Amino acid sequence: MMMMMMMMMIALYHSLLLLPFFQLLFLALLTYLVREALKSLANGSRMRRVSCYPPGSSGLPWIGETVAFIAASNSSKGFYEFVRTRHLWYGDCFRTNILGETHVFVSSTEVAKALLGSESFEFSKRYIRSIAELLGDESLLCLSHDHHKFLRRHISNLFTLDSLASSVKIFDKLVIDTMGEWKEKECVVVVDVALKITFNAICKMLISLDEEDKLEVLRKDVFEVSEALLAFPLRLPGTRFYKGLQARKRIMNVLRKEIALRRESLECHKDFLQNLLEKDKSESDESLTDAQILDNILTLIIAGQVTTASAITWMIKYLDENKEVQETLRIVKECLRMATIVSWFPRVALKDCQIEGFQIRKGWIVNVDARSIHYDSKVYDDPMEFKPSRFDEDPKPYSFLAFGAGGRICLGMNLAKAMMLVFLHRFVTSYRWRVTDEDTSLQKWAMFPRLRSGCPISVTPV
């Protein structure tokens, strides 16, 4: 039977080759495969000659190990499972190829200090293509060193002490109002609540948007963009990436209309957008372009909403599992260590150099693997255990990377921590609760790890 099927396939193959179109297609495909195979052999030969390149696999020609990375993203273990298994195979430093680029993953506090602490001029930040296209070329997360410093000065105005105090009040009111509705509910899904509260708070702080119908439309589009951040960058209708790009266009249109209204003095608010537009009026070298404003408002909405909401959800989960520490709020760092919302921090090599004794070629992306560092037994005793007391003393430098480090440390770090503490304070002083679904599998395609169950809880007023 197998032989017969093979003969039929060969016959079909030969019949197709009689057609000019398929002849050309076959020759083009054969030429491509030969070229890629020769390139792969050349790269392999170079790797063998220079044995000090990091261990790992380049995978298939052109494709690399992209399929395995996407498969991990679409699994209940999350995309980091791709990295974790290769650490087991190759050690603390390994090389792979994702979406056409060579990536090196390193789990070392020394490398974290070298790459993040001083912002070495041998490296610059670079996320994978899908993230850069969805957030925009002018996003603070995707800029070169000098451009980043310029833009950071402007955006840091959102995080002054005065604005922080105002933002915390906004968030606190939303938490109180939301939790007040729980008394009538038997079950609350923490991630849904946290995502809505943080989204509404961030939109209020950034663009003074608080109309529920407009918030709901914007929330759906932001969700589409967030879901596409790790998608294969294929611009075909129906794909996850295409849907994300279309959602980005709609978000940009909303923001452009808001900017136009304010420039025509039809709208005026005391918020982050107004602050940027006031500087724009000065027409100095310090003013920002519309693209810079738009890309970074979208970046701040996504970063401010999803990461904080994910962290809050993990905190409720860990508190439920460790009831003896529910009476203290000295848990934020330990929850962030164990959850590690941002799994790694990427830097692209601007020239050939060395890391951990391995040769790194220009253009390779070196990722400081925060999650691996957070679970390193050489750094933390019993890293799999939830022990808030481990942070009674300051951790080893560059061993706690929940918010990054150095010149690109998260601008909203203090705001995020304040929001987490406010939520926890209102929660533990208002309710007793029990997690009703202990499933630890992760949401598929999530850029930042979230529980697939959403962490449903039954609540009882104190």
C-alpha positions in Angstrom: 0.0 0.0 0.0 2.8 2.4 1.0 4.7 1.6 -2.2 1.6 2.2 -4.3 1.0 5.6 -2.7 4.6 6.6 -3.3 4.3 5.6 -7.0 1.1 7.7 -7.3 2.8 10.7 -5.8 5.8 10.4 -8.1 3.5 10.1 -11.1 1.5 13.2 -10.0 4.8 15.0 -9.4 6.1 14.2 -13.0 2.8 15.2 -14.5 2.8 18.6 -12.7 6.4 19.2 -13.9 5.1 19.1 -17.5 3.3 22.4 -16.9 5.5 25.5 -17.4 4.3 27.2 -14.2 5.1 24.2 -12.0 8.5 23.9 -13.7 9.4 27.4 -12.8 8.0 27.0 -9.3 10.0 23.8 -8.8 13.2 25.4 -10.1 12.7 28.4 -7.9 12.0 26.2 -4.8 15.0 24.0 -5.6 17.3 27.1 -6.0 16.1 28.5 -2.7 16.6 25.2 -0.8 20.1 24.7 -2.3 21.1 28.3 -1.4 19.8 27.9 2.2 21.4 24.5 2.6 24.8 25.9 1.5 24.3 28.8 3.8 23.5 26.5 6.7 26.5 24.3 5.9 28.7 27.4 5.8 27.3 28.6 9.1 27.8 25.2 10.6 31.3 25.1 9.4 32.0 28.5 10.9 30.5 27.4 14.2 32.7 24.3 14.2 35.8 26.4 13.5 34.9 28.8 16.3 34.0 26.4 19.1 33.5 29.2 21.6 30.1 30.2 20.2 27.3 29.5 22.6 25.9 26.0 22.3 22.5 25.5 20.7 20.7 25.0 17.4 20.0 27.2 14.5 17.1 24.9 13.5 15.8 24.6 10.0 17.1 27.0 7.2 15.4 30.4 7.4 12.7 29.0 9.8 15.1 28.3 12.6 13.3 27.1 15.7 10.3 29.5 15.2 7.8 26.7 14.9 8.9 25.3 18.4 8.7 28.9 19.9 5.2 29.4 18.5 4.1 26.0 19.6 5.2 26.8 23.2 3.3 30.2 23.0 0.2 28.2 22.0 0.5 25.7 24.9 -0.7 25.8 28.5 2.9 26.1 29.7 3.5 29.4 27.9 6.2 30.6 25.6 8.9 30.5 28.3 8.8 26.7 28.2 10.8 27.0 24.9 13.5 28.8 26.8 13.4 26.6 29.9 13.8 23.3 28.0 16.9 24.7 26.2 18.5 25.8 29.4 18.1 22.2 30.5 19.7 21.0 27.3 22.5 23.5 26.9 23.1 25.2 30.2 23.0 28.8 31.4 23.9 30.3 28.0 22.5 29.0 24.7 21.9 30.1 21.1 18.8 29.7 19.0 17.1 31.2 15.9 13.6 32.8 16.1 11.8 34.7 13.3 15.0 34.9 11.3 17.3 36.3 14.0 19.9 34.7 16.2 19.0 34.9 19.9 21.3 34.1 22.8 19.7 33.6 26.3 21.9 34.1 29.3 21.0 33.6 33.0 23.7 35.4 34.9 23.6 38.4 37.3 27.0 39.4 35.9 25.7 39.6 32.4 22.6 41.4 33.7 24.8 44.0 35.2 27.0 44.3 32.1 24.0 44.7 29.7 21.4 46.4 31.8 23.3 48.3 34.4 25.6 50.5 32.3 23.6 50.2 29.0 26.8 49.2 27.2 27.4 50.9 23.8 28.1 47.4 22.5 24.4 46.6 22.7 21.1 48.3 22.0 17.6 47.2 22.8 15.6 45.2 20.2 12.4 43.3 20.6 11.2 40.7 18.0 9.6 42.1 14.8 6.0 41.5 15.8 6.3 43.6 19.0 8.1 46.4 17.3 5.6 46.7 14.5 2.6 46.6 16.8 3.9 49.1 19.3 5.5 51.3 16.7 9.0 52.4 15.7 8.9 55.3 18.2 7.9 53.2 21.2 10.1 53.7 24.2 10.6 49.9 24.3 12.2 49.8 20.9 14.5 52.8 20.7 18.3 53.1 20.4 20.3 54.4 23.4 20.4 58.1 22.6 16.9 58.3 21.2 15.6 56.4 24.3 17.3 59.0 26.7 15.6 61.9 24.8 12.1 60.4 24.9 12.5 59.1 28.5 12.9 62.6 29.7 9.5 63.6 28.4 7.6 60.5 29.5 9.1 60.6 33.0 6.9 63.6 33.7 4.0 61.2 34.2 5.8 59.6 37.1 6.6 62.6 39.4 5.6 62.4 43.0 2.6 64.7 42.4 1.3 62.8 39.4 1.9 59.5 41.3 -0.2 60.7 44.2 -3.0 61.7 41.8 -2.8 58.4 39.9 -3.0 56.4 43.1 -6.2 58.3 44.1 -7.8 57.5 40.8 -6.8 53.8 41.1 -7.9 53.6 44.7 -11.4 54.9 43.9 -11.8 52.4 41.0 -10.8 49.6 43.4 -13.2 50.6 46.1 -16.1 51.0 43.6 -15.4 47.7 42.0 -14.9 45.7 45.2 -18.1 47.2 46.6 -20.0 45.3 43.9 -18.5 42.0 45.0 -20.9 41.6 47.9 -23.6 40.5 45.5 -21.4 38.0 43.6 -20.6 34.4 44.4 -17.5 34.2 42.2 -15.0 36.8 41.0 -12.4 36.2 38.3 -9.4 38.2 39.5 -7.7 38.7 36.1 -10.8 40.1 34.5 -11.3 42.5 37.4 -7.6 43.6 37.5 -7.4 44.1 33.7 -10.5 46.3 33.8 -9.5 48.4 36.8 -5.9 48.9 35.6 -7.0 49.7 32.0 -9.6 52.3 33.2 -7.0 53.9 35.6 -4.3 54.1 32.9 -6.7 55.6 30.3 -7.9 58.2 32.9 -4.2 59.1 33.7 -3.1 59.3 30.1 -6.0 60.7 28.1 -8.7 61.5 30.7 -11.0 58.8 29.1 -13.7 57.6 31.5 -16.8 57.1 29.3 -17.7 53.4 29.6 -18.7 52.8 26.0 -15.6 54.4 24.6 -13.4 52.5 27.1 -15.0 49.2 26.1 -14.2 49.7 22.4 -10.7 50.8 23.1 -10.2 47.9 25.6 -11.1 45.4 22.9 -8.6 46.8 20.5 -5.8 47.0 23.0 -6.6 43.3 23.8 -6.2 42.4 20.1 -2.8 44.2 20.0 -1.7 42.5 23.2 -2.7 39.1 21.8 -0.7 39.6 18.6 2.6 40.6 20.3 4.1 37.1 20.0 2.3 36.1 16.8 4.1 35.2 13.6 4.4 38.5 11.6 2.2 37.4 8.7 0.1 40.2 7.2 -2.7 38.0 5.9 -6.3 38.7 6.7 -7.6 36.4 9.5 -4.2 35.9 11.1 -3.5 37.0 14.7 -0.9 39.5 13.6 -3.1 41.1 11.0 -5.9 41.5 13.5 -3.4 43.2 15.9 -2.3 45.6 13.1 -5.9 46.5 12.3 -6.6 47.1 16.0 -3.5 49.3 16.2 -4.9 51.4 13.3 -8.2 51.9 15.1 -6.4 52.9 18.3 -4.2 55.4 16.5 -7.3 57.0 14.9 -8.9 57.4 18.3 -5.8 59.1 19.7 -5.3 61.3 16.6 -8.9 62.6 17.0 -8.2 63.4 20.7 -5.0 65.2 19.8 -6.8 67.2 17.1 -9.6 68.3 19.5 -7.0 69.5 22.0 -5.0 71.4 19.5 -8.2 73.2 18.4 -8.8 74.0 22.1 -12.1 72.0 22.0 -10.8 69.7 24.8 -8.4 70.5 27.6 -7.5 68.1 30.5 -4.8 67.8 33.1 -3.3 64.5 32.0 -0.2 63.0 30.4 -1.3 63.8 26.8 -1.9 67.4 27.6 1.5 67.6 29.2 3.1 66.4 26.0 1.1 68.8 23.8 2.0 71.8 26.0 5.6 71.0 25.3 4.9 70.7 21.6 3.6 74.3 21.5 7.1 75.5 22.4 8.3 74.4 19.0 11.7 73.7 20.5 14.1 70.8 19.8 12.5 69.2 22.9 9.0 68.9 21.3 7.8 65.4 20.2 6.3 64.3 16.9 2.8 62.9 16.7 4.3 59.5 16.0 6.3 59.6 19.2 3.2 60.6 21.2 0.9 58.0 19.7 3.3 55.1 19.9 4.1 55.7 23.5 0.6 56.3 24.7 -0.2 52.8 23.2 2.9 51.4 24.8 2.0 52.8 28.2 -1.6 51.6 28.0 -0.4 48.0 27.3 2.5 48.0 29.7 0.5 49.7 32.5 -2.5 47.5 32.1 -1.4 44.0 31.4 1.7 43.7 33.5 0.1 45.2 36.6 -3.1 43.2 36.2 -1.1 40.0 35.7 1.0 40.7 38.8 -2.1 41.3 40.9 -3.6 38.0 39.8 -0.4 36.1 40.7 -0.4 37.8 44.1 -3.9 36.6 44.9 -3.0 33.1 43.8 0.2 33.0 46.0 -1.6 34.5 49.0 -4.3 31.9 48.7 -1.6 29.1 48.7 0.2 30.7 51.7 -2.5 31.9 54.1 -0.1 32.4 56.9 1.3 35.5 55.2 -2.1 37.1 54.3 -1.9 39.5 57.2 1.3 41.2 55.9 1.8 43.1 52.7 5.5 42.5 52.5 4.9 40.2 49.6 5.1 42.3 46.5 8.7 41.5 45.6 8.4 37.8 46.3 5.2 37.6 44.1 7.0 39.4 41.3 10.0 37.2 41.6 8.0 34.0 41.3 5.6 35.3 38.6 8.4 37.1 36.6 5.9 39.0 34.4 8.7 40.1 32.0 10.6 36.9 31.3 13.7 38.4 29.6 15.3 41.7 28.5 16.7 41.7 24.9 19.7 43.6 23.7 21.1 43.5 20.1 24.9 43.3 19.7 26.2 46.3 17.8 29.6 44.6 17.1 31.3 41.3 17.7 32.0 40.8 21.4 32.2 38.2 24.2 29.7 37.2 26.8 30.4 34.6 29.5 33.4 33.4 27.5 31.4 32.9 24.4 31.7 34.7 21.1 28.7 36.9 20.2 28.4 38.1 16.6 27.2 41.6 15.5 23.4 41.5 15.0 22.8 38.6 17.5 20.2 39.4 20.2 21.3 38.7 23.8 18.5 38.2 26.2 19.0 38.6 29.9 16.9 35.7 31.2 15.2 37.2 34.3 13.0 34.2 35.0 16.0 31.9 35.1 17.9 34.2 37.4 14.8 34.5 39.7 14.7 30.7 40.0 18.5 30.1 40.3 19.3 28.2 43.5 22.7 29.9 43.5 21.0 33.2 43.9 17.9 32.3 46.0 17.7 29.6 48.6 14.8 27.2 47.9 13.7 29.3 44.8 10.5 27.3 44.2 9.2 28.2 47.7 7.1 31.3 48.4 9.1 33.1 51.1 8.4 36.9 51.4 11.0 37.1 54.2 13.8 36.5 51.7 13.4 40.2 50.9 13.8 41.4 54.5 17.4 42.1 53.3 18.4 43.6 50.0 18.9 41.0 47.3 22.2 40.4 45.4 22.7 43.2 42.8 20.9 42.4 39.5 19.3 39.3 40.9 15.8 40.9 41.1 14.8 42.0 37.6 11.0 42.4 37.9 11.3 45.9 36.5 14.6 45.6 34.6 17.6 47.6 35.7 19.9 50.5 34.7 19.0 53.3 32.3 16.0 51.5 30.9 14.5 50.4 34.2 10.7 50.5 34.0 9.5 54.1 34.2 6.2 53.1 35.8 7.8 50.9 38.5 6.7 53.0 41.5 3.2 53.5 40.1 2.9 49.8 39.4 4.0 48.8 42.9 1.7 51.4 44.4 -1.3 50.1 42.4 -0.5 46.5 43.5 -0.3 47.6 47.2 -3.5 49.6 47.0 -5.3 46.6 45.5 -4.0 44.2 48.1 -4.7 46.5 51.0 -8.3 47.0 50.0 -8.7 43.3 49.2 -7.3 41.8 52.4 -9.0 44.3 54.6 -12.4 43.9 52.9 -12.7 40.2 52.1 -11.8 36.7 52.9 -11.5 34.5 49.8 -10.8 31.1 48.4 -9.5 30.3 45.0 -12.0 27.9 43.3 -9.9 26.7 40.4 -6.3 25.7 41.2 -5.3 25.0 37.6 -1.8 26.5 37.0 -1.8 26.3 33.2 -1.1 29.6 31.4 -3.1 31.7 28.9 -2.1 30.9 25.3 -0.3 33.6 23.3 0.1 35.9 26.4 3.1 38.1 26.2 3.0 38.3 30.0 2.2 35.1 31.8 -1.4 34.9 33.0 -3.4 32.1 34.5 -5.7 30.5 32.0 -8.4 30.2 34.6 -8.1 33.9 35.5 -7.9 32.9 39.2 -11.6 32.7 40.1 -12.3 33.2 43.8 -15.3 33.0 46.1 -15.4 36.1 48.4 -16.8 36.8 51.8 -16.9 40.3 53.3 -14.9 40.8 56.4 
